[in-house]
Amino acid sequence: MFTKLEMVGAIAISLFGGFAIGYSKAREICLQAIITATGEQKEPETTEKEETP
């Protein structure tokens, strides 16, 4: 069986691993949202001028 120290160590490693995975996924989603938002703001407006014959 496991000792108490090994059990606490395994739980701590699992928690830190979960935090790292969650942080990286949240960072990816946040960066994607920032890129999308800034891309929409900097997009030049396409206004078509009416041609006069």
All heavy atoms as atom14 arrays in JSON, in Angstrom:
{
  "sequence": "MFTKLEMVGAIAISLFGGFAIGYSKAREICLQAIITATGEQKEPETTEKEETP",
  "atom14_mask": [
    [1, 1, 1, 1, 1, 1, 1, 1, 0, 0, 0, 0, 0, 0],
    [1, 1, 1, 1, 1, 1, 1, 1, 1, 1, 1, 0, 0, 0],
    [1, 1, 1, 1, 1, 1, 1, 0, 0, 0, 0, 0, 0, 0],
    [1, 1, 1, 1, 1, 1, 1, 1, 1, 0, 0, 0, 0, 0],
    [1, 1, 1, 1, 1, 1, 1, 1, 0, 0, 0, 0, 0, 0],
    [1, 1, 1, 1, 1, 1, 1, 1, 1, 0, 0, 0, 0, 0],
    [1, 1, 1, 1, 1, 1, 1, 1, 0, 0, 0, 0, 0, 0],
    [1, 1, 1, 1, 1, 1, 1, 0, 0, 0, 0, 0, 0, 0],
    [1, 1, 1, 1, 0, 0, 0, 0, 0, 0, 0, 0, 0, 0],
    [1, 1, 1, 1, 1, 0, 0, 0, 0, 0, 0, 0, 0, 0],
    [1, 1, 1, 1, 1, 1, 1, 1, 0, 0, 0, 0, 0, 0],
    [1, 1, 1, 1, 1, 0, 0, 0, 0, 0, 0, 0, 0, 0],
    [1, 1, 1, 1, 1, 1, 1, 1, 0, 0, 0, 0, 0, 0],
    [1, 1, 1, 1, 1, 1, 0, 0, 0, 0, 0, 0, 0, 0],
    [1, 1, 1, 1, 1, 1, 1, 1, 0, 0, 0, 0, 0, 0],
    [1, 1, 1, 1, 1, 1, 1, 1, 1, 1, 1, 0, 0, 0],
    [1, 1, 1, 1, 0, 0, 0, 0, 0, 0, 0, 0, 0, 0],
    [1, 1, 1, 1, 0, 0, 0, 0, 0, 0, 0, 0, 0, 0],
    [1, 1, 1, 1, 1, 1, 1, 1, 1, 1, 1, 0, 0, 0],
    [1, 1, 1, 1, 1, 0, 0, 0, 0, 0, 0, 0, 0, 0],
    [1, 1, 1, 1, 1, 1, 1, 1, 0, 0, 0, 0, 0, 0],
    [1, 1, 1, 1, 0, 0, 0, 0, 0, 0, 0, 0, 0, 0],
    [1, 1, 1, 1, 1, 1, 1, 1, 1, 1, 1, 1, 0, 0],
    [1, 1, 1, 1, 1, 1, 0, 0, 0, 0, 0, 0, 0, 0],
    [1, 1, 1, 1, 1, 1, 1, 1, 1, 0, 0, 0, 0, 0],
    [1, 1, 1, 1, 1, 0, 0, 0, 0, 0, 0, 0, 0, 0],
    [1, 1, 1, 1, 1, 1, 1, 1, 1, 1, 1, 0, 0, 0],
    [1, 1, 1, 1, 1, 1, 1, 1, 1, 0, 0, 0, 0, 0],
    [1, 1, 1, 1, 1, 1, 1, 1, 0, 0, 0, 0, 0, 0],
    [1, 1, 1, 1, 1, 1, 0, 0, 0, 0, 0, 0, 0, 0],
    [1, 1, 1, 1, 1, 1, 1, 1, 0, 0, 0, 0, 0, 0],
    [1, 1, 1, 1, 1, 1, 1, 1, 1, 0, 0, 0, 0, 0],
    [1, 1, 1, 1, 1, 0, 0, 0, 0, 0, 0, 0, 0, 0],
    [1, 1, 1, 1, 1, 1, 1, 1, 0, 0, 0, 0, 0, 0],
    [1, 1, 1, 1, 1, 1, 1, 1, 0, 0, 0, 0, 0, 0],
    [1, 1, 1, 1, 1, 1, 1, 0, 0, 0, 0, 0, 0, 0],
    [1, 1, 1, 1, 1, 0, 0, 0, 0, 0, 0, 0, 0, 0],
    [1, 1, 1, 1, 1, 1, 1, 0, 0, 0, 0, 0, 0, 0],
    [1, 1, 1, 1, 0, 0, 0, 0, 0, 0, 0, 0, 0, 0],
    [1, 1, 1, 1, 1, 1, 1, 1, 1, 0, 0, 0, 0, 0],
    [1, 1, 1, 1, 1, 1, 1, 1, 1, 0, 0, 0, 0, 0],
    [1, 1, 1, 1, 1, 1, 1, 1, 1, 0, 0, 0, 0, 0],
    [1, 1, 1, 1, 1, 1, 1, 1, 1, 0, 0, 0, 0, 0],
    [1, 1, 1, 1, 1, 1, 1, 0, 0, 0, 0, 0, 0, 0],
    [1, 1, 1, 1, 1, 1, 1, 1, 1, 0, 0, 0, 0, 0],
    [1, 1, 1, 1, 1, 1, 1, 0, 0, 0, 0, 0, 0, 0],
    [1, 1, 1, 1, 1, 1, 1, 0, 0, 0, 0, 0, 0, 0],
    [1, 1, 1, 1, 1, 1, 1, 1, 1, 0, 0, 0, 0, 0],
    [1, 1, 1, 1, 1, 1, 1, 1, 1, 0, 0, 0, 0, 0],
    [1, 1, 1, 1, 1, 1, 1, 1, 1, 0, 0, 0, 0, 0],
    [1, 1, 1, 1, 1, 1, 1, 1, 1, 0, 0, 0, 0, 0],
    [1, 1, 1, 1, 1, 1, 1, 0, 0, 0, 0, 0, 0, 0],
    [1, 1, 1, 1, 1, 1, 1, 0, 0, 0, 0, 0, 0, 0]
  ],
  "atom14_positions": [
    [[0.83, -1.19, 0.0], [0.0, 0.0, 0.0], [0.87, 1.25, 0.0], [2.09, 1.17, 0.08], [-0.92, 0.01, 1.22], [-2.02, -1.05, 1.22], [-3.17, -0.97, -0.15], [-4.0, 0.54, 0.17], [0.0, 0.0, 0.0], [0.0, 0.0, 0.0], [0.0, 0.0, 0.0], [0.0, 0.0, 0.0], [0.0, 0.0, 0.0], [0.0, 0.0, 0.0]],
    [[0.22, 2.37, -0.05], [0.91, 3.64, -0.08], [1.04, 4.21, 1.33], [0.16, 4.02, 2.16], [0.14, 4.65, -0.94], [-0.02, 4.21, -2.36], [-1.25, 3.84, -2.85], [1.07, 4.18, -3.21], [-1.4, 3.43, -4.16], [0.92, 3.79, -4.53], [-0.32, 3.41, -5.01], [0.0, 0.0, 0.0], [0.0, 0.0, 0.0], [0.0, 0.0, 0.0]],
    [[2.1, 4.95, 1.52], [2.23, 5.67, 2.79], [1.45, 6.97, 2.68], [1.04, 7.38, 1.59], [3.71, 5.96, 3.12], [4.22, 6.83, 2.12], [4.52, 4.67, 3.16], [0.0, 0.0, 0.0], [0.0, 0.0, 0.0], [0.0, 0.0, 0.0], [0.0, 0.0, 0.0], [0.0, 0.0, 0.0], [0.0, 0.0, 0.0], [0.0, 0.0, 0.0]],
    [[1.25, 7.62, 3.8], [0.52, 8.89, 3.79], [1.26, 9.93, 2.96], [0.64, 10.72, 2.25], [0.32, 9.4, 5.21], [-0.67, 8.6, 6.0], [-0.87, 9.17, 7.38], [-1.84, 8.33, 8.18], [-2.03, 8.87, 9.53], [0.0, 0.0, 0.0], [0.0, 0.0, 0.0], [0.0, 0.0, 0.0], [0.0, 0.0, 0.0], [0.0, 0.0, 0.0]],
    [[2.58, 9.94, 3.06], [3.37, 10.92, 2.31], [3.22, 10.7, 0.8], [3.07, 11.67, 0.05], [4.85, 10.82, 2.72], [5.8, 11.8, 2.04], [5.38, 13.24, 2.36], [7.22, 11.57, 2.48], [0.0, 0.0, 0.0], [0.0, 0.0, 0.0], [0.0, 0.0, 0.0], [0.0, 0.0, 0.0], [0.0, 0.0, 0.0], [0.0, 0.0, 0.0]],
    [[3.25, 9.46, 0.35], [3.07, 9.18, -1.07], [1.68, 9.59, -1.55], [1.52, 10.11, -2.65], [3.31, 7.7, -1.34], [4.74, 7.26, -1.18], [4.91, 5.76, -1.31], [3.92, 5.01, -1.11], [6.03, 5.31, -1.61], [0.0, 0.0, 0.0], [0.0, 0.0, 0.0], [0.0, 0.0, 0.0], [0.0, 0.0, 0.0], [0.0, 0.0, 0.0]],
    [[0.67, 9.32, -0.7], [-0.7, 9.67, -1.06], [-0.86, 11.18, -1.18], [-1.44, 11.68, -2.15], [-1.67, 9.11, -0.01], [-3.1, 9.26, -0.41], [-3.44, 8.28, -1.85], [-4.97, 7.59, -1.38], [0.0, 0.0, 0.0], [0.0, 0.0, 0.0], [0.0, 0.0, 0.0], [0.0, 0.0, 0.0], [0.0, 0.0, 0.0], [0.0, 0.0, 0.0]],
    [[-0.34, 11.93, -0.21], [-0.43, 13.39, -0.26], [0.36, 13.93, -1.45], [-0.08, 14.85, -2.14], [0.07, 14.01, 1.08], [0.22, 15.51, 0.97], [-0.86, 13.64, 2.21], [0.0, 0.0, 0.0], [0.0, 0.0, 0.0], [0.0, 0.0, 0.0], [0.0, 0.0, 0.0], [0.0, 0.0, 0.0], [0.0, 0.0, 0.0], [0.0, 0.0, 0.0]],
    [[1.51, 13.35, -1.72], [2.31, 13.76, -2.87], [1.59, 13.54, -4.19], [1.6, 14.39, -5.08], [0.0, 0.0, 0.0], [0.0, 0.0, 0.0], [0.0, 0.0, 0.0], [0.0, 0.0, 0.0], [0.0, 0.0, 0.0], [0.0, 0.0, 0.0], [0.0, 0.0, 0.0], [0.0, 0.0, 0.0], [0.0, 0.0, 0.0], [0.0, 0.0, 0.0]],
    [[0.93, 12.39, -4.32], [0.19, 12.09, -5.55], [-0.98, 13.05, -5.73], [-1.25, 13.53, -6.84], [-0.31, 10.65, -5.52], [0.0, 0.0, 0.0], [0.0, 0.0, 0.0], [0.0, 0.0, 0.0], [0.0, 0.0, 0.0], [0.0, 0.0, 0.0], [0.0, 0.0, 0.0], [0.0, 0.0, 0.0], [0.0, 0.0, 0.0], [0.0, 0.0, 0.0]],
    [[-1.68, 13.37, -4.64], [-2.79, 14.31, -4.72], [-2.29, 15.7, -5.1], [-2.89, 16.38, -5.95], [-3.57, 14.34, -3.39], [-4.3, 13.01, -3.2], [-4.57, 15.5, -3.36], [-4.93, 12.85, -1.83], [0.0, 0.0, 0.0], [0.0, 0.0, 0.0], [0.0, 0.0, 0.0], [0.0, 0.0, 0.0], [0.0, 0.0, 0.0], [0.0, 0.0, 0.0]],
    [[-1.18, 16.12, -4.51], [-0.63, 17.45, -4.81], [-0.19, 17.54, -6.27], [-0.48, 18.53, -6.95], [0.55, 17.75, -3.89], [0.0, 0.0, 0.0], [0.0, 0.0, 0.0], [0.0, 0.0, 0.0], [0.0, 0.0, 0.0], [0.0, 0.0, 0.0], [0.0, 0.0, 0.0], [0.0, 0.0, 0.0], [0.0, 0.0, 0.0], [0.0, 0.0, 0.0]],
    [[0.47, 16.5, -6.76], [0.91, 16.5, -8.17], [-0.29, 16.53, -9.1], [-0.3, 17.24, -10.11], [1.81, 15.27, -8.44], [3.15, 15.45, -7.72], [2.03, 15.09, -9.93], [4.04, 14.24, -7.76], [0.0, 0.0, 0.0], [0.0, 0.0, 0.0], [0.0, 0.0, 0.0], [0.0, 0.0, 0.0], [0.0, 0.0, 0.0], [0.0, 0.0, 0.0]],
    [[-1.33, 15.78, -8.76], [-2.54, 15.78, -9.6], [-3.21, 17.15, -9.62], [-3.66, 17.61, -10.67], [-3.53, 14.74, -9.07], [-2.98, 13.46, -9.14], [0.0, 0.0, 0.0], [0.0, 0.0, 0.0], [0.0, 0.0, 0.0], [0.0, 0.0, 0.0], [0.0, 0.0, 0.0], [0.0, 0.0, 0.0], [0.0, 0.0, 0.0], [0.0, 0.0, 0.0]],
    [[-3.27, 17.79, -8.46], [-3.87, 19.12, -8.41], [-3.08, 20.13, -9.23], [-3.65, 20.91, -10.0], [-3.97, 19.6, -6.96], [-5.1, 18.98, -6.13], [-4.99, 19.43, -4.68], [-6.44, 19.39, -6.7], [0.0, 0.0, 0.0], [0.0, 0.0, 0.0], [0.0, 0.0, 0.0], [0.0, 0.0, 0.0], [0.0, 0.0, 0.0], [0.0, 0.0, 0.0]],
    [[-1.76, 20.13, -9.08], [-0.94, 21.07, -9.84], [-1.02, 20.78, -11.33], [-1.05, 21.7, -12.16], [0.51, 21.04, -9.36], [0.72, 21.7, -8.04], [1.35, 21.04, -7.0], [0.29, 23.0, -7.82], [1.54, 21.65, -5.77], [0.46, 23.62, -6.59], [1.09, 22.94, -5.56], [0.0, 0.0, 0.0], [0.0, 0.0, 0.0], [0.0, 0.0, 0.0]],
    [[-1.08, 19.5, -11.7], [-1.24, 19.16, -13.11], [-2.57, 19.65, -13.66], [-2.65, 20.17, -14.77], [0.0, 0.0, 0.0], [0.0, 0.0, 0.0], [0.0, 0.0, 0.0], [0.0, 0.0, 0.0], [0.0, 0.0, 0.0], [0.0, 0.0, 0.0], [0.0, 0.0, 0.0], [0.0, 0.0, 0.0], [0.0, 0.0, 0.0], [0.0, 0.0, 0.0]],
    [[-3.62, 19.51, -12.87], [-4.93, 20.0, -13.29], [-4.96, 21.51, -13.44], [-5.55, 22.04, -14.39], [0.0, 0.0, 0.0], [0.0, 0.0, 0.0], [0.0, 0.0, 0.0], [0.0, 0.0, 0.0], [0.0, 0.0, 0.0], [0.0, 0.0, 0.0], [0.0, 0.0, 0.0], [0.0, 0.0, 0.0], [0.0, 0.0, 0.0], [0.0, 0.0, 0.0]],
    [[-4.32, 22.21, -12.51], [-4.25, 23.67, -12.61], [-3.48, 24.08, -13.86], [-3.87, 25.02, -14.56], [-3.57, 24.28, -11.38], [-4.42, 24.27, -10.15], [-3.86, 24.03, -8.91], [-5.79, 24.49, -10.21], [-4.63, 24.02, -7.76], [-6.58, 24.5, -9.07], [-5.99, 24.24, -7.85], [0.0, 0.0, 0.0], [0.0, 0.0, 0.0], [0.0, 0.0, 0.0]],
    [[-2.39, 23.39, -14.16], [-1.58, 23.74, -15.34], [-2.37, 23.52, -16.62], [-2.34, 24.35, -17.53], [-0.3, 22.9, -15.34], [0.0, 0.0, 0.0], [0.0, 0.0, 0.0], [0.0, 0.0, 0.0], [0.0, 0.0, 0.0], [0.0, 0.0, 0.0], [0.0, 0.0, 0.0], [0.0, 0.0, 0.0], [0.0, 0.0, 0.0], [0.0, 0.0, 0.0]],
    [[-3.08, 22.4, -16.7], [-3.87, 22.12, -17.9], [-5.0, 23.14, -18.04], [-5.25, 23.66, -19.13], [-4.42, 20.68, -17.86], [-3.28, 19.68, -17.99], [-5.47, 20.46, -18.95], [-3.67, 18.26, -17.72], [0.0, 0.0, 0.0], [0.0, 0.0, 0.0], [0.0, 0.0, 0.0], [0.0, 0.0, 0.0], [0.0, 0.0, 0.0], [0.0, 0.0, 0.0]],
    [[-5.68, 23.43, -16.95], [-6.77, 24.4, -16.99], [-6.29, 25.79, -17.35], [-6.92, 26.51, -18.13], [0.0, 0.0, 0.0], [0.0, 0.0, 0.0], [0.0, 0.0, 0.0], [0.0, 0.0, 0.0], [0.0, 0.0, 0.0], [0.0, 0.0, 0.0], [0.0, 0.0, 0.0], [0.0, 0.0, 0.0], [0.0, 0.0, 0.0], [0.0, 0.0, 0.0]],
    [[-5.13, 26.18, -16.81], [-4.58, 27.51, -17.1], [-4.21, 27.62, -18.57], [-4.5, 28.63, -19.22], [-3.35, 27.77, -16.23], [-2.61, 29.02, -16.62], [-3.1, 30.26, -16.27], [-1.42, 28.96, -17.35], [-2.44, 31.42, -16.63], [-0.76, 30.1, -17.71], [-1.27, 31.33, -17.35], [-0.61, 32.46, -17.71], [0.0, 0.0, 0.0], [0.0, 0.0, 0.0]],
    [[-3.57, 26.6, -19.12], [-3.15, 26.68, -20.51], [-4.36, 26.72, -21.45], [-4.35, 27.44, -22.44], [-2.23, 25.5, -20.87], [-2.94, 24.29, -20.8], [0.0, 0.0, 0.0], [0.0, 0.0, 0.0], [0.0, 0.0, 0.0], [0.0, 0.0, 0.0], [0.0, 0.0, 0.0], [0.0, 0.0, 0.0], [0.0, 0.0, 0.0], [0.0, 0.0, 0.0]],
    [[-5.4, 25.98, -21.12], [-6.61, 26.0, -21.96], [-7.32, 27.35, -21.86], [-7.76, 27.9, -22.87], [-7.55, 24.86, -21.53], [-8.74, 24.69, -22.41], [-8.34, 24.24, -23.79], [-9.55, 24.04, -24.66], [-9.19, 23.74, -26.04], [0.0, 0.0, 0.0], [0.0, 0.0, 0.0], [0.0, 0.0, 0.0], [0.0, 0.0, 0.0], [0.0, 0.0, 0.0]],
    [[-7.4, 27.89, -20.64], [-8.04, 29.19, -20.46], [-7.24, 30.28, -21.18], [-7.82, 31.2, -21.77], [-8.16, 29.51, -18.98], [0.0, 0.0, 0.0], [0.0, 0.0, 0.0], [0.0, 0.0, 0.0], [0.0, 0.0, 0.0], [0.0, 0.0, 0.0], [0.0, 0.0, 0.0], [0.0, 0.0, 0.0], [0.0, 0.0, 0.0], [0.0, 0.0, 0.0]],
    [[-5.91, 30.19, -21.12], [-5.06, 31.16, -21.8], [-5.27, 31.09, -23.31], [-5.34, 32.11, -23.99], [-3.6, 30.89, -21.45], [-2.68, 32.04, -21.82], [-1.26, 31.73, -21.44], [-0.54, 31.58, -22.67], [0.47, 30.77, -22.88], [0.89, 29.99, -21.94], [1.06, 30.72, -24.04], [0.0, 0.0, 0.0], [0.0, 0.0, 0.0], [0.0, 0.0, 0.0]],
    [[-5.4, 29.89, -23.83], [-5.61, 29.71, -25.27], [-6.94, 30.34, -25.7], [-7.01, 31.05, -26.71], [-5.62, 28.22, -25.58], [-5.94, 27.88, -27.01], [-6.05, 26.38, -27.23], [-5.41, 25.62, -26.49], [-6.77, 25.98, -28.15], [0.0, 0.0, 0.0], [0.0, 0.0, 0.0], [0.0, 0.0, 0.0], [0.0, 0.0, 0.0], [0.0, 0.0, 0.0]],
    [[-7.99, 30.11, -24.94], [-9.3, 30.67, -25.26], [-9.28, 32.19, -25.15], [-9.83, 32.9, -26.0], [-10.38, 30.06, -24.35], [-10.54, 28.58, -24.69], [-11.71, 30.79, -24.5], [-11.42, 27.82, -23.72], [0.0, 0.0, 0.0], [0.0, 0.0, 0.0], [0.0, 0.0, 0.0], [0.0, 0.0, 0.0], [0.0, 0.0, 0.0], [0.0, 0.0, 0.0]],
    [[-8.6, 32.71, -24.12], [-8.52, 34.16, -23.93], [-7.76, 34.82, -25.08], [-8.19, 35.84, -25.61], [-7.83, 34.47, -22.6], [-7.72, 36.22, -22.23], [0.0, 0.0, 0.0], [0.0, 0.0, 0.0], [0.0, 0.0, 0.0], [0.0, 0.0, 0.0], [0.0, 0.0, 0.0], [0.0, 0.0, 0.0], [0.0, 0.0, 0.0], [0.0, 0.0, 0.0]],
    [[-6.63, 34.24, -25.47], [-5.86, 34.81, -26.58], [-6.65, 34.76, -27.89], [-6.61, 35.7, -28.68], [-4.53, 34.06, -26.74], [-3.49, 34.36, -25.7], [-2.25, 33.47, -25.91], [-3.07, 35.82, -25.72], [0.0, 0.0, 0.0], [0.0, 0.0, 0.0], [0.0, 0.0, 0.0], [0.0, 0.0, 0.0], [0.0, 0.0, 0.0], [0.0, 0.0, 0.0]],
    [[-7.38, 33.68, -28.1], [-8.2, 33.58, -29.3], [-9.28, 34.66, -29.32], [-9.53, 35.27, -30.36], [-8.84, 32.2, -29.38], [-9.65, 31.96, -30.61], [-10.25, 30.56, -30.64], [-10.16, 29.83, -29.66], [-10.87, 30.21, -31.75], [0.0, 0.0, 0.0], [0.0, 0.0, 0.0], [0.0, 0.0, 0.0], [0.0, 0.0, 0.0], [0.0, 0.0, 0.0]],
    [[-9.89, 34.92, -28.18], [-10.91, 35.96, -28.1], [-10.31, 37.35, -28.34], [-10.91, 38.19, -29.01], [-11.6, 35.91, -26.74], [0.0, 0.0, 0.0], [0.0, 0.0, 0.0], [0.0, 0.0, 0.0], [0.0, 0.0, 0.0], [0.0, 0.0, 0.0], [0.0, 0.0, 0.0], [0.0, 0.0, 0.0], [0.0, 0.0, 0.0], [0.0, 0.0, 0.0]],
    [[-9.12, 37.59, -27.79], [-8.46, 38.89, -27.98], [-8.12, 39.09, -29.45], [-8.34, 40.17, -30.01], [-7.21, 39.0, -27.09], [-7.63, 39.1, -25.63], [-6.36, 40.2, -27.49], [-6.48, 39.01, -24.66], [0.0, 0.0, 0.0], [0.0, 0.0, 0.0], [0.0, 0.0, 0.0], [0.0, 0.0, 0.0], [0.0, 0.0, 0.0], [0.0, 0.0, 0.0]],
    [[-7.59, 38.06, -30.09], [-7.22, 38.16, -31.5], [-8.45, 38.4, -32.36], [-8.44, 39.23, -33.28], [-6.47, 36.89, -31.95], [-5.09, 36.85, -31.3], [-6.36, 36.83, -33.46], [-4.36, 35.55, -31.48], [0.0, 0.0, 0.0], [0.0, 0.0, 0.0], [0.0, 0.0, 0.0], [0.0, 0.0, 0.0], [0.0, 0.0, 0.0], [0.0, 0.0, 0.0]],
    [[-9.53, 37.71, -32.05], [-10.77, 37.89, -32.81], [-11.32, 39.31, -32.63], [-11.73, 39.95, -33.59], [-11.82, 36.87, -32.36], [-11.29, 35.56, -32.53], [-13.1, 37.0, -33.17], [0.0, 0.0, 0.0], [0.0, 0.0, 0.0], [0.0, 0.0, 0.0], [0.0, 0.0, 0.0], [0.0, 0.0, 0.0], [0.0, 0.0, 0.0], [0.0, 0.0, 0.0]],
    [[-11.3, 39.8, -31.4], [-11.85, 41.13, -31.12], [-11.01, 42.22, -31.79], [-11.56, 43.15, -32.38], [-11.92, 41.37, -29.63], [0.0, 0.0, 0.0], [0.0, 0.0, 0.0], [0.0, 0.0, 0.0], [0.0, 0.0, 0.0], [0.0, 0.0, 0.0], [0.0, 0.0, 0.0], [0.0, 0.0, 0.0], [0.0, 0.0, 0.0], [0.0, 0.0, 0.0]],
    [[-9.69, 42.13, -31.71], [-8.86, 43.16, -32.32], [-8.91, 43.07, -33.84], [-8.81, 44.08, -34.52], [-7.4, 43.06, -31.84], [-6.91, 41.75, -32.1], [-7.29, 43.38, -30.37], [0.0, 0.0, 0.0], [0.0, 0.0, 0.0], [0.0, 0.0, 0.0], [0.0, 0.0, 0.0], [0.0, 0.0, 0.0], [0.0, 0.0, 0.0], [0.0, 0.0, 0.0]],
    [[-9.08, 41.87, -34.36], [-9.19, 41.71, -35.81], [-10.45, 42.36, -36.35], [-10.44, 42.94, -37.42], [0.0, 0.0, 0.0], [0.0, 0.0, 0.0], [0.0, 0.0, 0.0], [0.0, 0.0, 0.0], [0.0, 0.0, 0.0], [0.0, 0.0, 0.0], [0.0, 0.0, 0.0], [0.0, 0.0, 0.0], [0.0, 0.0, 0.0], [0.0, 0.0, 0.0]],
    [[-11.53, 42.26, -35.6], [-12.77, 42.88, -36.04], [-12.71, 44.39, -35.94], [-13.3, 45.09, -36.75], [-13.93, 42.35, -35.2], [-14.27, 40.91, -35.47], [-15.33, 40.37, -34.54], [-15.77, 41.12, -33.64], [-15.71, 39.21, -34.71], [0.0, 0.0, 0.0], [0.0, 0.0, 0.0], [0.0, 0.0, 0.0], [0.0, 0.0, 0.0], [0.0, 0.0, 0.0]],
    [[-12.01, 44.92, -34.97], [-11.92, 46.37, -34.79], [-11.04, 47.01, -35.86], [-11.34, 48.08, -36.35], [-11.35, 46.71, -33.42], [-12.31, 46.41, -32.29], [-11.68, 46.66, -30.94], [-10.5, 47.0, -30.86], [-12.45, 46.49, -29.89], [0.0, 0.0, 0.0], [0.0, 0.0, 0.0], [0.0, 0.0, 0.0], [0.0, 0.0, 0.0], [0.0, 0.0, 0.0]],
    [[-9.95, 46.35, -36.23], [-9.02, 46.94, -37.19], [-9.41, 46.69, -38.63], [-8.77, 47.15, -39.53], [-7.61, 46.39, -36.93], [-7.02, 46.86, -35.63], [-5.59, 46.42, -35.49], [-4.99, 46.96, -34.21], [-3.59, 46.59, -34.08], [0.0, 0.0, 0.0], [0.0, 0.0, 0.0], [0.0, 0.0, 0.0], [0.0, 0.0, 0.0], [0.0, 0.0, 0.0]],
    [[-10.46, 45.93, -38.84], [-10.9, 45.63, -40.19], [-11.4, 46.91, -40.85], [-12.27, 47.59, -40.33], [-12.02, 44.59, -40.13], [-12.33, 43.99, -41.46], [-13.31, 42.84, -41.29], [-12.91, 41.83, -40.72], [-14.46, 43.0, -41.73], [0.0, 0.0, 0.0], [0.0, 0.0, 0.0], [0.0, 0.0, 0.0], [0.0, 0.0, 0.0], [0.0, 0.0, 0.0]],
    [[-10.84, 47.28, -42.0], [-11.27, 48.53, -42.64], [-12.7, 48.41, -43.15], [-13.14, 47.36, -43.6], [-10.3, 48.69, -43.8], [-9.8, 47.31, -44.08], [-9.83, 46.58, -42.77], [0.0, 0.0, 0.0], [0.0, 0.0, 0.0], [0.0, 0.0, 0.0], [0.0, 0.0, 0.0], [0.0, 0.0, 0.0], [0.0, 0.0, 0.0], [0.0, 0.0, 0.0]],
    [[-13.4, 49.5, -43.03], [-14.78, 49.51, -43.5], [-14.79, 49.56, -45.02], [-14.11, 50.37, -45.64], [-15.51, 50.71, -42.93], [-15.66, 50.68, -41.43], [-16.43, 51.9, -40.92], [-17.05, 52.59, -41.75], [-16.39, 52.12, -39.72], [0.0, 0.0, 0.0], [0.0, 0.0, 0.0], [0.0, 0.0, 0.0], [0.0, 0.0, 0.0], [0.0, 0.0, 0.0]],
    [[-15.57, 48.72, -45.6], [-15.66, 48.68, -47.06], [-16.93, 49.42, -47.47], [-18.03, 48.88, -47.38], [-15.7, 47.23, -47.57], [-16.77, 46.57, -46.92], [-14.41, 46.51, -47.27], [0.0, 0.0, 0.0], [0.0, 0.0, 0.0], [0.0, 0.0, 0.0], [0.0, 0.0, 0.0], [0.0, 0.0, 0.0], [0.0, 0.0, 0.0], [0.0, 0.0, 0.0]],
    [[-16.74, 50.64, -47.87], [-17.88, 51.44, -48.34], [-17.76, 51.58, -49.84], [-16.74, 52.02, -50.36], [-17.9, 52.83, -47.67], [-16.66, 53.47, -47.94], [-18.11, 52.7, -46.17], [0.0, 0.0, 0.0], [0.0, 0.0, 0.0], [0.0, 0.0, 0.0], [0.0, 0.0, 0.0], [0.0, 0.0, 0.0], [0.0, 0.0, 0.0], [0.0, 0.0, 0.0]],
    [[-18.78, 51.15, -50.5], [-18.78, 51.24, -51.95], [-19.31, 52.6, -52.37], [-20.37, 53.03, -51.94], [-19.64, 50.12, -52.54], [-19.12, 48.74, -52.22], [-20.0, 47.66, -52.82], [-20.89, 47.99, -53.63], [-19.83, 46.51, -52.44], [0.0, 0.0, 0.0], [0.0, 0.0, 0.0], [0.0, 0.0, 0.0], [0.0, 0.0, 0.0], [0.0, 0.0, 0.0]],
    [[-18.55, 53.26, -53.19], [-18.97, 54.57, -53.7], [-19.83, 54.35, -54.94], [-19.52, 53.53, -55.79], [-17.77, 55.44, -54.03], [-16.94, 55.77, -52.81], [-15.77, 56.64, -53.19], [-14.93, 56.97, -51.97], [-13.77, 57.76, -52.32], [0.0, 0.0, 0.0], [0.0, 0.0, 0.0], [0.0, 0.0, 0.0], [0.0, 0.0, 0.0], [0.0, 0.0, 0.0]],
    [[-20.89, 55.14, -55.03], [-21.73, 55.03, -56.21], [-21.05, 55.72, -57.38], [-20.53, 56.83, -57.26], [-23.08, 55.69, -55.94], [-23.91, 55.0, -54.87], [-25.23, 55.69, -54.68], [-25.62, 56.52, -55.54], [-25.87, 55.42, -53.66], [0.0, 0.0, 0.0], [0.0, 0.0, 0.0], [0.0, 0.0, 0.0], [0.0, 0.0, 0.0], [0.0, 0.0, 0.0]],
    [[-21.04, 55.02, -58.49], [-20.41, 55.58, -59.68], [-21.42, 56.49, -60.39], [-22.56, 56.13, -60.61], [-19.96, 54.47, -60.63], [-18.88, 53.6, -60.03], [-18.45, 52.53, -61.0], [-18.83, 52.6, -62.18], [-17.73, 51.62, -60.57], [0.0, 0.0, 0.0], [0.0, 0.0, 0.0], [0.0, 0.0, 0.0], [0.0, 0.0, 0.0], [0.0, 0.0, 0.0]],
    [[-20.96, 57.68, -60.77], [-21.83, 58.6, -61.5], [-21.46, 58.51, -62.97], [-20.31, 58.7, -63.36], [-21.64, 60.03, -60.98], [-20.27, 60.36, -61.05], [-22.14, 60.15, -59.57], [0.0, 0.0, 0.0], [0.0, 0.0, 0.0], [0.0, 0.0, 0.0], [0.0, 0.0, 0.0], [0.0, 0.0, 0.0], [0.0, 0.0, 0.0], [0.0, 0.0, 0.0]],
    [[-22.44, 58.21, -63.84], [-22.13, 58.07, -65.3], [-21.91, 59.4, -65.96], [-22.21, 60.44, -65.58], [-23.36, 57.38, -65.86], [-24.44, 57.49, -64.83], [-23.79, 57.85, -63.54], [0.0, 0.0, 0.0], [0.0, 0.0, 0.0], [0.0, 0.0, 0.0], [0.0, 0.0, 0.0], [0.0, 0.0, 0.0], [0.0, 0.0, 0.0], [0.0, 0.0, 0.0]]
  ]
}
